[in-house]
Amino acid sequence: MNQVNFLFIIGIASLLLSGCTGVRNSYESLLDKNTAKPVITLQVKEKREILVVGNGYPGWWGYKPGIISQNPEIASIECEKGRSFIPFREPGIIFGGETCYLKTRKPGVAWLLIGNEFILESIIEEINRNGLAEDNHFPFIPDGANMWIKLNVLGISEP
């Protein structure tokens, strides 16, 4: 009887813990390992998972991880709501979440900003308005929690 109670408690605890908020930074596997600065190089018309955010307990209190492209004509971010049926893997079994994909559209350079979803658009608007030089993206960290990633999108025939 004690063994059944113990297993029941372990099962409930596992279920509740899998309902916690979390994030999977899929962009880390795309970063170029040969550069000191964060750079991703992809081909045109590629679609890659870049960020997964799980909803749950205790919720996102003022900071929710997000990502945005400064140049959506070259590369855009598309997020889809969903659930993972694998325990302890985002976007979560109980509360779900969203999986964000990076879609490359045409050759060029796009800047991706990773940070607080609630303020990303205002940061991009301010930078576009003030015309921040391309080289200044790397050291530009507004609140210490945001990170710029340079995305090089190559044409099909480029090496």
Secondary structure per residue as TSV (DSSP state, phi and psi in degrees):
chain	resnum	aa	ss	phi	psi
A	1	M	-	360.0	-42.8
A	2	N	H	-63.3	-35.6
A	3	Q	H	-66.6	-38.3
A	4	V	H	-66.0	-43.7
A	5	N	H	-61.6	-43.2
A	6	F	H	-61.0	-47.4
A	7	L	H	-64.3	-36.9
A	8	F	H	-63.9	-43.8
A	9	I	H	-65.2	-42.3
A	10	I	H	-61.9	-43.1
A	11	G	H	-62.6	-45.5
A	12	I	H	-64.6	-42.7
A	13	A	H	-62.3	-41.9
A	14	S	H	-63.7	-41.0
A	15	L	H	-64.2	-43.9
A	16	L	H	-67.5	-40.4
A	17	L	H	-66.0	-30.8
A	18	S	T	-73.8	-6.5
A	19	G	T	-95.0	8.3
A	20	C	B	-79.3	155.9
A	21	T	-	-67.4	154.5
A	22	G	E	-170.9	170.7
A	23	V	E	-143.3	143.6
A	24	R	E	-119.2	113.8
A	25	N	-	-85.4	79.5
A	26	S	G	-66.2	-21.8
A	27	Y	G	-62.7	-24.8
A	28	E	G	-60.5	-33.1
A	29	S	G	-75.0	-16.0
A	30	L	T	-92.0	-13.9
A	31	L	S	-65.7	140.4
A	32	D	-	-69.8	121.3
A	33	K	T	-75.7	-14.1
A	34	N	T	-91.5	1.1
A	35	T	-	-119.8	149.1
A	36	A	S	-76.4	-29.4
A	37	K	S	-94.7	154.3
A	38	P	-	-71.5	111.1
A	39	V	E	-133.8	137.1
A	40	I	E	-121.3	135.5
A	41	T	E	-121.8	124.3
A	42	L	E	-134.9	166.8
A	43	Q	E	-91.9	162.5
A	44	V	T	-62.0	145.5
A	45	K	T	67.6	26.1
A	46	E	-	-92.8	148.9
A	47	K	E	-129.2	118.5
A	48	R	E	-129.8	141.7
A	49	E	E	-66.9	132.6
A	50	I	E	-122.8	-27.8
A	51	L	E	-158.1	138.2
A	52	V	E	-128.7	126.4
A	53	V	E	-120.9	124.6
A	54	G	E	-99.9	132.8
A	55	N	-	-83.7	163.2
A	56	G	-	154.5	-161.8
A	57	Y	B	-85.8	138.0
A	58	P	S	-90.3	9.6
A	59	G	-	94.3	173.6
A	60	W	-	-99.0	106.7
A	61	W	S	-96.3	84.9
A	62	G	S	86.2	-18.3
A	63	Y	-	-134.7	117.0
A	64	K	-	-127.4	124.2
A	65	P	E	-59.3	138.9
A	66	G	E	-153.9	172.4
A	67	I	E	-146.0	145.4
A	68	I	E	-144.5	150.4
A	69	S	E	-101.5	133.1
A	70	Q	S	-74.1	-23.2
A	71	N	-	-129.8	82.9
A	72	P	T	-67.1	-13.3
A	73	E	T	-71.6	-29.3
A	74	I	T	-88.8	-45.8
A	75	A	E	-149.3	134.1
A	76	S	E	-121.2	159.9
A	77	I	E	-110.5	127.2
A	78	E	E	-125.9	124.7
A	79	C	E	-109.6	138.9
A	80	E	E	-123.5	135.7
A	81	K	E	-75.1	146.9
A	82	G	E	-176.7	-175.3
A	83	R	-	-136.8	153.3
A	84	S	-	-110.1	133.4
A	85	F	-	-94.0	9.3
A	86	I	S	-94.6	121.4
A	87	P	T	-57.5	141.9
A	88	F	T	62.2	26.7
A	89	R	-	-124.2	132.4
A	90	E	T	-70.2	147.5
A	91	P	T	-85.5	8.9
A	92	G	-	100.7	149.7
A	93	I	S	-83.2	-46.1
A	94	I	S	-80.0	-57.0
A	95	F	S	-97.6	-13.7
A	96	G	-	73.1	-156.4
A	97	G	E	165.6	-149.7
A	98	E	E	-140.8	147.2
A	99	T	E	-112.4	125.2
A	100	C	E	-104.7	135.3
A	101	Y	E	-116.8	144.4
A	102	L	E	-98.6	122.2
A	103	K	E	-116.4	120.6
A	104	T	E	-88.6	138.6
A	105	R	-	-113.7	-46.2
A	106	K	S	-148.4	160.5
A	107	P	S	-62.3	147.6
A	108	G	E	148.1	-168.1
A	109	V	E	-115.8	130.4
A	110	A	E	-126.7	147.9
A	111	W	E	-107.0	131.2
A	112	L	E	-106.8	135.0
A	113	L	E	-114.9	123.1
A	114	I	E	-108.9	130.4
A	115	G	E	177.2	-146.6
A	116	N	E	-75.3	114.7
A	117	E	T	-53.7	-32.0
A	118	F	T	-69.8	-19.7
A	119	I	T	-124.5	0.7
A	120	L	H	-58.1	-46.0
A	121	E	H	-61.8	-39.7
A	122	S	H	-67.9	-34.3
A	123	I	H	-65.6	-45.6
A	124	I	H	-62.0	-44.2
A	125	E	H	-60.1	-43.5
A	126	E	H	-63.7	-42.8
A	127	I	H	-66.9	-41.8
A	128	N	H	-63.7	-36.4
A	129	R	H	-69.2	-40.7
A	130	N	H	-87.4	-11.0
A	131	G	T	65.4	53.6
A	132	L	-	-61.7	130.7
A	133	A	-	-62.8	147.9
A	134	E	G	-57.3	-41.2
A	135	D	G	-69.1	-19.7
A	136	N	G	-82.9	-3.5
A	137	H	T	-65.1	-41.6
A	138	F	T	-60.2	-49.9
A	139	P	T	-79.8	-7.2
A	140	F	-	-76.9	104.6
A	141	I	-	-129.9	95.8
A	142	P	S	-58.5	-44.1
A	143	D	S	-131.2	14.5
A	144	G	S	83.6	-10.8
A	145	A	S	-107.1	-9.5
A	146	N	-	-99.1	148.9
A	147	M	E	-137.1	135.7
A	148	W	E	-93.2	140.0
A	149	I	E	-126.7	129.3
A	150	K	E	-85.6	127.0
A	151	L	E	-111.4	117.6
A	152	N	E	-98.1	117.9
A	153	V	E	-105.6	117.2
A	154	L	E	-95.1	147.6
A	155	G	-	-69.8	167.0
A	156	I	T	-60.7	-39.1
A	157	S	T	-87.2	-7.6
A	158	E	-	-76.6	150.4
A	159	P	-	-74.5	360.0
